[in-house]
Amino acid sequence: MRYGDWNDYADLMCAGRARYMGGPFSKDTAWRLFCSDHAQWDFFGCGALMVDCRETGACLGQVAVNAGPLFPEWELGWFLYPSAEGRGYAFEAASALRDWARDARQLATLVSYVDPENQPSRRLAERLGARLDETAARPHPRDLVFRHFGVADARPGRPVGP
């Protein structure tokens, strides 16, 4: 993440599209979320990465492995800016980060929390090979939880591994 990513991030988080993530948010709250996404790297060895276009360098959105007190389990999350949707960028970025979490971080499992009305994210979770886990804890009662590889209890702060 770079500070230069802030304006596009804020525009998305303050708009109606953020309803799938608990928003829309005020600009102050969006700033706190932006900083939290970055700070997770220091605290948990994971966090957000911005997705950039190889050809133009333009920021297309974000993919993250989230941890901490707001997440019952390690979470694989994503969002794209409207101009980048439908081109496979989210699948490519989420696949790469999912594989990194499994192989480099040796996380036994990841989940994705999806708003039930967010059909594109639901399809992406399924395309990534995740399966609906109706018994998993969730940060919001309405969330659907899609589990990626494994069923072990791998909450942040717990031992992880195969």
Residue frames as a rotation matrix with the C-alpha (Angstrom) as fourth column:
MET 1
0.583 0.813 0.000 0.00
0.813 -0.583 0.000 0.00
0.000 0.000 -1.000 0.00
ARG 2
-0.669 -0.710 0.218 1.10
0.710 -0.698 -0.093 3.54
0.218 0.093 0.971 -0.72
TYR 3
-0.477 0.490 -0.729 -0.35
0.288 -0.697 -0.657 6.83
-0.830 -0.523 0.192 0.41
GLY 4
-0.817 0.110 -0.566 -1.07
-0.536 -0.507 0.675 7.50
-0.213 0.855 0.473 -3.26
ASP 5
-0.785 0.561 -0.262 -3.69
0.353 0.754 0.554 4.72
0.508 0.343 -0.790 -3.09
TRP 6
-0.816 0.407 -0.410 -5.69
0.375 -0.166 -0.912 6.65
-0.439 -0.898 -0.018 -0.48
ASN 7
-0.647 0.598 -0.473 -7.98
-0.634 -0.767 -0.103 8.79
-0.424 0.233 0.875 -2.66
ASP 8
-0.411 0.500 -0.762 -9.37
-0.593 0.488 0.640 5.90
0.692 0.715 0.096 -4.72
TYR 9
-0.738 0.099 -0.667 -9.71
0.482 0.769 -0.420 3.78
0.472 -0.632 -0.615 -1.58
ALA 10
-0.827 0.422 -0.371 -11.61
0.096 -0.544 -0.834 6.58
-0.554 -0.725 0.409 0.18
ASP 11
-0.567 0.638 -0.521 -13.87
-0.823 -0.410 0.393 7.10
0.037 0.652 0.758 -2.82
LEU 12
-0.423 0.400 -0.813 -14.89
-0.122 0.864 0.489 3.43
0.898 0.306 -0.317 -2.74
MET 13
-0.712 0.079 -0.698 -15.27
0.644 0.468 -0.605 3.17
0.279 -0.880 -0.384 1.03
CYS 14
-0.797 0.421 -0.432 -17.41
-0.049 -0.759 -0.649 6.32
-0.602 -0.496 0.626 1.22
ALA 15
-0.599 0.565 -0.567 -19.70
-0.767 -0.202 0.609 5.24
0.230 0.800 0.554 -1.65
GLY 16
0.345 0.899 0.271 -22.72
-0.928 0.370 -0.048 2.97
-0.143 -0.235 0.961 -1.76
ARG 17
0.395 -0.255 -0.883 -20.63
-0.400 0.817 -0.415 0.07
0.827 0.517 0.221 -3.06
ALA 18
-0.683 -0.708 0.182 -19.08
-0.436 0.195 -0.878 -0.22
0.586 -0.679 -0.442 0.42
ARG 19
0.189 0.840 0.508 -22.44
-0.970 0.078 0.232 -1.51
0.155 -0.537 0.829 1.71
TYR 20
0.705 0.040 -0.708 -21.07
-0.140 0.987 -0.084 -5.03
0.695 0.159 0.701 1.22
MET 21
-0.244 -0.877 -0.414 -18.33
0.499 0.253 -0.829 -4.23
0.832 -0.409 0.375 3.75
GLY 22
-0.087 0.291 -0.953 -20.43
0.990 -0.085 -0.116 -2.51
-0.115 -0.953 -0.281 6.41
GLY 23
-0.881 -0.303 -0.363 -20.37
0.261 -0.952 0.161 0.94
-0.394 0.047 0.918 4.78
PRO 24
0.323 -0.696 0.641 -20.62
0.415 -0.505 -0.757 3.39
0.850 0.511 0.126 3.31
PHE 25
0.170 -0.433 -0.885 -18.17
0.980 -0.022 0.198 4.93
-0.105 -0.901 0.420 5.73
SER 26
0.956 -0.025 -0.294 -17.26
-0.004 -0.998 0.069 8.48
-0.295 -0.065 -0.953 6.65
LYS 27
0.612 -0.791 -0.017 -13.92
-0.191 -0.128 -0.973 9.70
0.768 0.598 -0.229 5.35
ASP 28
0.066 -0.565 0.823 -12.55
-0.986 -0.162 -0.033 9.54
0.152 -0.809 -0.568 8.92
THR 29
0.498 0.184 0.848 -13.57
-0.458 0.885 0.077 5.89
-0.736 -0.427 0.525 9.27
ALA 30
0.984 -0.178 0.002 -12.23
0.084 0.458 -0.885 5.08
0.157 0.871 0.465 5.79
TRP 31
0.303 -0.924 0.235 -8.86
-0.661 -0.381 -0.646 6.53
0.686 0.041 -0.726 6.87
ARG 32
0.068 -0.231 0.971 -8.85
-0.920 0.362 0.150 4.33
-0.386 -0.903 -0.188 9.98
LEU 33
0.819 0.279 0.502 -9.62
-0.089 0.926 -0.368 1.27
-0.567 0.256 0.783 7.85
PHE 34
0.818 -0.568 -0.091 -6.85
-0.156 -0.066 -0.986 2.19
0.554 0.820 -0.142 5.39
CYS 35
0.019 -0.840 0.543 -4.36
-0.906 -0.245 -0.346 2.52
0.423 -0.485 -0.765 8.24
SER 36
0.300 0.169 0.939 -5.55
-0.691 0.717 0.092 -0.72
-0.657 -0.676 0.332 9.83
ASP 37
0.998 0.067 0.011 -5.10
-0.037 0.673 -0.739 -2.58
-0.057 0.737 0.674 6.54
HIS 38
0.428 -0.903 0.032 -1.49
-0.342 -0.194 -0.920 -1.41
0.837 0.382 -0.392 6.50
ALA 39
-0.007 -0.446 0.895 -0.78
-0.984 -0.157 -0.085 -1.92
0.178 -0.881 -0.438 10.22
GLN 40
0.856 0.387 0.342 -1.77
-0.456 0.877 0.152 -5.58
-0.241 -0.286 0.927 10.15
TRP 41
0.622 -0.700 -0.351 1.56
-0.011 0.440 -0.898 -6.34
0.783 0.562 0.266 8.45
ASP 42
-0.339 -0.780 0.527 3.43
-0.580 -0.267 -0.769 -5.23
0.740 -0.567 -0.362 11.57
PHE 43
-0.074 0.396 0.915 1.05
-0.984 0.119 -0.131 -6.86
-0.161 -0.910 0.381 14.02
PHE 44
0.502 0.495 0.709 0.20
-0.420 0.856 -0.301 -10.16
-0.756 -0.146 0.638 12.30
GLY 45
-0.580 -0.788 0.209 2.53
-0.151 0.356 0.922 -10.61
-0.801 0.503 -0.325 9.33
CYS 46
-0.464 0.508 0.726 -0.37
0.884 0.306 0.352 -10.17
-0.044 0.805 -0.591 6.94
GLY 47
-0.264 0.434 -0.861 -2.59
0.120 -0.871 -0.476 -7.38
-0.957 -0.229 0.178 5.70
ALA 48
0.742 0.670 0.022 -3.65
0.175 -0.162 -0.971 -5.64
-0.647 0.725 -0.238 2.54
LEU 49
-0.588 -0.786 0.193 -1.94
0.439 -0.109 0.892 -5.41
-0.680 0.609 0.409 -0.80
MET 50
0.182 0.606 -0.775 -3.08
-0.504 -0.619 -0.603 -3.08
-0.844 0.500 0.192 -3.52
VAL 51
0.166 -0.017 0.986 -3.72
0.692 0.715 -0.104 -4.68
-0.703 0.699 0.131 -6.90
ASP 52
0.009 -0.265 -0.964 -1.94
-0.438 -0.868 0.234 -2.76
-0.899 0.420 -0.123 -9.66
CYS 53
0.953 0.297 0.063 -2.27
-0.038 0.322 -0.946 -3.13
-0.301 0.899 0.318 -13.41
ARG 54
0.224 -0.929 0.296 0.99
0.647 0.369 0.667 -4.48
-0.729 0.042 0.684 -14.86
GLU 55
0.028 -0.199 0.980 0.67
0.973 -0.217 -0.072 -2.41
0.227 0.956 0.187 -18.05
THR 56
0.307 0.227 0.924 -0.33
0.289 -0.948 0.137 0.98
0.907 0.225 -0.357 -16.62
GLY 57
-0.774 -0.595 -0.216 0.57
0.344 -0.110 -0.932 0.82
0.531 -0.796 0.290 -12.92
ALA 58
-0.300 0.746 0.595 -2.95
-0.639 -0.620 0.456 2.01
0.709 -0.243 0.662 -12.06
CYS 59
-0.924 0.071 0.376 -4.35
-0.295 0.494 -0.818 0.76
-0.243 -0.867 -0.435 -8.77
LEU 60
-0.579 0.702 -0.414 -7.29
-0.259 0.323 0.910 -1.58
0.773 0.634 -0.006 -9.45
GLY 61
0.620 0.777 0.106 -8.33
-0.372 0.171 0.912 -2.49
0.691 -0.605 0.395 -5.90
GLN 62
-0.207 -0.633 0.746 -7.17
-0.967 0.016 -0.256 -4.48
0.150 -0.774 -0.615 -2.92
VAL 63
0.476 0.252 -0.843 -6.68
-0.034 0.963 0.268 -8.05
0.879 -0.099 0.466 -1.73
ALA 64
-0.125 -0.487 0.864 -5.89
-0.881 -0.346 -0.323 -8.91
0.456 -0.802 -0.386 1.87
VAL 65
-0.062 0.119 -0.991 -5.32
0.517 0.853 0.070 -11.57
0.854 -0.508 -0.114 4.46
ASN 66
0.020 0.222 0.975 -6.90
-0.563 -0.803 0.194 -9.99
0.826 -0.553 0.109 7.51
ALA 67
-0.196 -0.083 -0.977 -6.40
0.701 0.685 -0.199 -10.86
0.686 -0.724 -0.076 11.16
GLY 68
-0.899 -0.241 0.365 -7.00
-0.075 -0.737 -0.671 -9.27
0.431 -0.631 0.645 14.51
PRO 69
-0.864 0.503 -0.004 -9.86
0.089 0.145 -0.985 -8.62
-0.495 -0.852 -0.170 16.89
LEU 70
-0.215 0.828 -0.518 -12.40
-0.810 -0.447 -0.379 -7.79
-0.545 0.338 0.767 14.16
PHE 71
0.048 0.120 -0.992 -11.97
-0.833 0.552 0.026 -11.17
0.550 0.825 0.126 12.44
PRO 72
0.695 0.272 0.666 -12.92
-0.645 0.645 0.409 -14.47
-0.318 -0.714 0.624 14.08
GLU 73
0.526 -0.559 0.640 -10.52
0.537 0.803 0.260 -16.29
-0.659 0.207 0.723 11.71
TRP 74
-0.608 -0.741 -0.285 -7.85
0.086 -0.418 0.904 -15.44
-0.790 0.525 0.317 9.16
GLU 75
0.471 0.881 0.046 -9.79
0.260 -0.089 -0.961 -13.85
-0.843 0.465 -0.271 6.31
LEU 76
-0.721 -0.521 0.457 -9.07
0.595 -0.128 0.793 -13.60
-0.355 0.844 0.403 2.62
GLY 77
0.326 0.849 -0.416 -10.81
0.460 -0.527 -0.714 -10.48
-0.826 0.042 -0.562 1.36
TRP 78
-0.691 -0.497 0.525 -10.90
0.691 -0.242 0.681 -8.46
-0.211 0.833 0.511 -1.84
PHE 79
0.481 0.821 -0.309 -12.45
0.395 -0.517 -0.759 -5.53
-0.783 0.243 -0.572 -3.62
LEU 80
-0.502 -0.561 0.658 -11.94
0.854 -0.200 0.481 -3.96
-0.138 0.803 0.579 -7.00
TYR 81
-0.571 0.311 -0.760 -12.72
-0.213 -0.950 -0.229 -0.49
-0.793 0.030 0.609 -8.21
PRO 82
0.404 0.901 0.157 -15.66
-0.107 0.216 -0.970 -0.47
-0.908 0.376 0.184 -10.65
SER 83
0.532 -0.213 -0.820 -13.48
-0.834 -0.303 -0.462 0.13
-0.150 0.929 -0.339 -13.72
ALA 84
-0.514 -0.848 -0.129 -11.48
-0.856 0.517 0.012 -3.07
0.057 0.117 -0.992 -13.02
GLU 85
-0.127 0.523 0.843 -14.33
-0.510 0.694 -0.507 -5.54
-0.851 -0.495 0.178 -12.48
GLY 86
0.767 0.613 0.189 -14.99
-0.232 0.539 -0.810 -8.48
-0.599 0.577 0.555 -14.77
ARG 87
0.602 -0.610 -0.515 -11.46
-0.698 -0.090 -0.710 -8.91
0.386 0.788 -0.480 -16.06
GLY 88
0.690 -0.287 -0.664 -10.12
0.317 0.945 -0.080 -11.64
0.651 -0.155 0.743 -13.76
TYR 89
-0.137 -0.806 0.576 -7.97
-0.328 -0.512 -0.794 -9.34
0.935 -0.298 -0.195 -11.63
ALA 90
0.234 0.276 0.932 -9.66
-0.967 -0.031 0.252 -10.29
0.099 -0.961 0.260 -8.35
PHE 91
0.991 0.129 -0.022 -9.31
-0.128 0.991 0.042 -14.00
0.027 -0.039 0.999 -9.11
GLU 92
0.420 -0.904 -0.078 -5.64
0.286 0.213 -0.934 -13.65
0.861 0.370 0.348 -9.99
ALA 93
-0.247 -0.539 0.805 -4.79
-0.553 -0.604 -0.574 -11.54
0.796 -0.587 -0.149 -6.93
ALA 94
0.403 0.476 0.781 -6.89
-0.915 0.230 0.332 -13.54
-0.021 -0.849 0.528 -4.45
SER 95
0.948 -0.113 -0.298 -5.49
0.046 0.974 -0.222 -16.84
0.315 0.196 0.928 -5.77
ALA 96
0.096 -0.994 0.060 -1.93
0.140 -0.046 -0.989 -15.61
0.985 0.103 0.135 -5.34
LEU 97
-0.307 -0.207 0.929 -2.50
-0.788 -0.493 -0.370 -14.30
0.534 -0.845 -0.012 -1.82
ARG 98
0.740 0.596 0.311 -4.45
-0.672 0.647 0.360 -17.42
0.013 -0.476 0.880 -0.81
ASP 99
0.767 -0.505 -0.395 -1.56
0.275 0.816 -0.509 -19.59
0.580 0.282 0.764 -2.00
TRP 100
-0.224 -0.849 0.479 0.95
-0.199 -0.441 -0.875 -17.38
0.954 -0.291 -0.071 -0.17
ALA 101
0.098 0.340 0.935 -1.06
-0.968 -0.186 0.169 -17.70
0.231 -0.922 0.311 3.07
ARG 102
0.954 0.295 0.055 -1.14
-0.300 0.940 0.165 -21.49
-0.003 -0.174 0.985 2.72
ASP 103
0.692 -0.707 -0.147 2.43
0.475 0.599 -0.645 -22.05
0.544 0.377 0.750 1.52
ALA 104
-0.232 -0.853 0.467 4.55
0.129 -0.503 -0.855 -19.27
0.964 -0.138 0.227 3.03
ARG 105
-0.309 0.184 0.933 2.53
-0.847 -0.499 -0.182 -18.52
0.432 -0.847 0.310 6.18
GLN 106
-0.841 -0.012 -0.542 1.38
0.059 0.992 -0.113 -22.14
0.539 -0.126 -0.833 6.53
LEU 107
-0.527 0.767 0.366 -2.13
-0.813 -0.329 -0.481 -21.13
-0.248 -0.551 0.797 7.56
ALA 108
-0.861 0.204 0.465 -4.29
0.168 0.979 -0.117 -24.22
-0.479 -0.022 -0.877 7.92
THR 109
-0.088 0.897 0.433 -7.40
0.993 0.111 -0.030 -22.42
-0.075 0.427 -0.901 6.70
LEU 110
-0.990 -0.011 -0.138 -8.76
0.001 -0.997 0.073 -19.09
-0.139 0.072 0.988 5.52
VAL 111
-0.109 0.982 0.153 -12.30
0.866 0.169 -0.470 -17.82
-0.487 0.081 -0.869 5.29
SER 112
-0.924 0.007 0.381 -13.96
0.200 -0.842 0.500 -15.15
0.325 0.539 0.777 3.20
TYR 113
-0.435 0.800 -0.412 -16.85
0.497 -0.168 -0.851 -13.20
-0.751 -0.575 -0.325 4.71
VAL 114
-0.928 0.162 0.337 -19.36
0.275 -0.314 0.909 -12.34
0.253 0.936 0.246 1.99
ASP 115
-0.581 0.804 -0.130 -22.49
-0.550 -0.505 -0.665 -10.22
-0.600 -0.314 0.735 2.22
PRO 116
-0.333 0.479 0.812 -25.36
0.433 0.843 -0.319 -12.43
-0.838 0.245 -0.488 0.98
GLU 117
0.735 0.648 -0.200 -26.36
0.154 -0.447 -0.881 -9.77
-0.660 0.616 -0.429 -1.56
ASN 118
0.187 -0.766 -0.615 -22.86
-0.811 -0.473 0.344 -9.56
-0.554 0.435 -0.710 -3.06
GLN 119
0.887 0.296 0.356 -23.24
-0.075 0.851 -0.520 -12.16
-0.456 0.435 0.776 -5.80
PRO 120
0.682 -0.692 -0.236 -19.96
-0.356 -0.033 -0.934 -11.34
0.639 0.721 -0.269 -7.59
SER 121
-0.200 -0.784 0.588 -17.97
-0.954 0.018 -0.301 -11.97
0.225 -0.621 -0.751 -4.38
ARG 122
0.340 0.386 0.858 -19.89
-0.580 0.804 -0.132 -15.16
-0.741 -0.452 0.497 -3.72
ARG 123
0.998 0.024 -0.060 -19.09
-0.064 0.552 -0.831 -16.41
0.013 0.833 0.553 -7.23
LEU 124
0.308 -0.951 0.011 -15.43
-0.638 -0.215 -0.740 -15.45
0.706 0.221 -0.673 -6.78
ALA 125
-0.094 -0.312 0.945 -15.18
-0.941 0.337 0.018 -17.34
-0.324 -0.888 -0.326 -3.46
GLU 126
0.658 0.417 0.628 -16.65
-0.221 0.903 -0.368 -20.42
-0.720 0.103 0.686 -5.15
ARG 127
0.909 -0.366 -0.200 -14.37
-0.177 0.096 -0.980 -20.03
0.377 0.926 0.023 -8.18
LEU 128
0.029 -0.927 0.374 -11.42
-0.891 -0.194 -0.411 -19.92
0.454 -0.321 -0.831 -5.75
GLY 129
-0.338 -0.120 -0.933 -12.53
-0.010 0.992 -0.124 -23.32
0.941 -0.032 -0.336 -4.46
ALA 130
-0.923 0.045 0.381 -13.99
-0.383 -0.182 -0.906 -22.13
0.028 -0.982 0.185 -1.15
ARG 131
-0.458 0.795 -0.397 -17.06
0.445 0.592 0.672 -23.85
0.770 0.132 -0.625 0.24
LEU 132
0.099 0.622 0.777 -19.86
-0.515 -0.636 0.574 -22.42
0.851 -0.457 0.258 2.32
ASP 133
-0.675 -0.309 -0.669 -19.30
0.432 0.570 -0.699 -23.10
0.598 -0.761 -0.252 6.04
GLU 134
0.153 0.886 0.437 -22.55
-0.015 -0.440 0.898 -22.52
0.988 -0.144 -0.054 7.87
THR 135
0.708 0.107 -0.698 -21.04
0.637 0.331 0.696 -23.33
0.305 -0.938 0.166 11.29
ALA 136
-0.318 -0.945 0.075 -18.18
0.834 -0.316 -0.453 -20.81
0.451 -0.081 0.889 11.19
ALA 137
0.066 0.214 -0.975 -18.10
0.706 -0.700 -0.106 -17.74
-0.705 -0.681 -0.197 13.39
ARG 138
-0.010 0.001 1.000 -18.75
0.883 -0.469 0.010 -14.52
0.469 0.883 0.004 11.54
PRO 139
-0.898 -0.390 -0.203 -18.14
0.439 -0.787 -0.433 -10.85
0.009 -0.478 0.878 12.31
HIS 140
-0.626 0.773 -0.102 -21.70
-0.766 -0.634 -0.108 -9.94
-0.148 0.011 0.989 11.25
PRO 141
-0.304 0.542 0.784 -24.68
-0.231 0.756 -0.612 -12.28
-0.924 -0.367 -0.104 11.65
ARG 142
0.703 0.659 -0.266 -25.74
-0.379 0.031 -0.925 -11.90
-0.601 0.751 0.272 7.99
ASP 143
-0.070 -0.822 -0.565 -22.34
-0.970 -0.076 0.231 -12.78
-0.233 0.564 -0.792 6.53
LEU 144
0.979 0.096 -0.178 -21.85
-0.149 0.940 -0.308 -15.93
0.138 0.328 0.934 4.54
VAL 145
0.263 -0.929 0.260 -18.59
-0.716 -0.007 0.698 -17.67
-0.647 -0.370 -0.667 5.40
PHE 146
0.906 -0.094 -0.412 -16.68
-0.279 0.598 -0.751 -19.41
0.317 0.796 0.516 2.64
ARG 147
0.581 -0.702 0.411 -13.85
-0.309 0.277 0.910 -21.68
-0.753 -0.656 -0.056 3.78
HIS 148
0.567 -0.561 -0.603 -10.68
-0.694 0.070 -0.717 -22.08
0.444 0.825 -0.350 1.75
PHE 149
0.008 -0.639 -0.769 -8.77
-0.137 0.761 -0.634 -25.37
0.991 0.111 -0.081 2.27
GLY 150
-0.758 -0.459 -0.463 -9.04
0.288 0.402 -0.869 -27.03
0.585 -0.792 -0.172 5.64
VAL 151
0.342 0.935 0.091 -11.34
0.164 -0.155 0.974 -26.92
0.925 -0.318 -0.206 8.61
ALA 152
-0.228 -0.511 -0.829 -8.94
0.893 0.230 -0.387 -26.46
0.389 -0.828 0.404 11.52
ASP 153
0.849 0.397 -0.348 -9.46
0.520 -0.741 0.424 -23.78
-0.089 -0.541 -0.836 14.15
ALA 154
-0.162 -0.946 0.282 -6.97
0.974 -0.199 -0.110 -21.22
0.160 0.256 0.953 12.91
ARG 155
0.872 0.489 0.017 -8.02
0.472 -0.850 0.234 -18.04
0.129 -0.197 -0.972 14.61
PRO 156
0.309 -0.789 0.531 -5.39
-0.123 -0.586 -0.801 -15.27
0.943 0.182 -0.278 14.72
GLY 157
0.066 -0.394 0.917 -3.06
-0.968 -0.248 -0.037 -15.93
0.242 -0.885 -0.398 17.61
ARG 158
0.749 0.198 0.632 -3.55
-0.372 0.916 0.153 -19.71
-0.548 -0.349 0.760 17.46
PRO 159
-0.378 -0.884 0.275 -0.83
-0.234 0.379 0.895 -22.05
-0.896 0.274 -0.350 16.21
VAL 160
0.616 0.538 -0.576 -1.03
-0.682 -0.001 -0.731 -22.62
-0.394 0.843 0.366 12.48
GLY 161
-0.569 -0.818 -0.079 0.29
-0.713 0.444 0.543 -25.25
-0.409 0.365 -0.836 10.16
PRO 162
-0.391 0.393 -0.832 -0.70
-0.659 0.512 0.551 -28.23
0.643 0.764 0.059 8.10
